[in-house]
Amino acid sequence: MGPIDWPEFWQVVGGDGPCNKERLAARVDAWDNGAWVREAAQAHAAKQAKRQQQSTKAA
């Protein structure tokens, strides 16, 4: 432990840290790989809404 290097600290806080590029790449990869889940959830929600709407009209 030693004194805090404030310029380095604020550089990291500002997004220019040593692992920032890798962290952002992992987030982008996770977002891209999760697209099918989001699409499936939207399709399921639309299907459920359609069923709910049809059952409301039938009642």
N, C-alpha and C positions, 0 to 999 in steps of 0.2 A: 504494500500500500504506500502511496505517496500522494503528493499534491495532485489535484485534478488538473488535467490539461484542458482548460475551458475552450480554447479554439477547436480542439479535436472533438470535444463533447458536443459543441453546437454544430459542428460539421456533420456528425453522425445523426443528431436530432433533425437536421435539415435534409436528411436522405442521402448523404454521401458517405455512408459508412462502408466498412470493408466487406460486408456481406450483403449489401443492399441489392446489388444486381442479381445475385443468386436468389435472394428472398423474393424479389419481384418476379423473377422467371418462374419460380415454383408456384407463385400465386396465379400467374397467367396460365401456366400449364394445368393447374387444378381447375381453373375456371373453364378452360377449353375442354378438358376431359369430363367435366360435369354437365356439359350442355345437354346431353341426352336425358339426364335426370330432370333438369328443368323443363325440357320439352315434354317429357312423359307426365310430369306433375301438372303442367298446363293443360294437356290433353285430357287427363283424368278430371281436372276441375271443370273443364268445359262439358265433359260427358255427364258429370254429376249435376251441373247446373241445368243441362238440357232435360235430364230425367226429372229433376225437381219441377221444372217449368211444365213439363208434360203432365206430371201427377197433379199439379195445381189446376191445370185446365180441365182434367178429367173429373175432379171433385166438385 
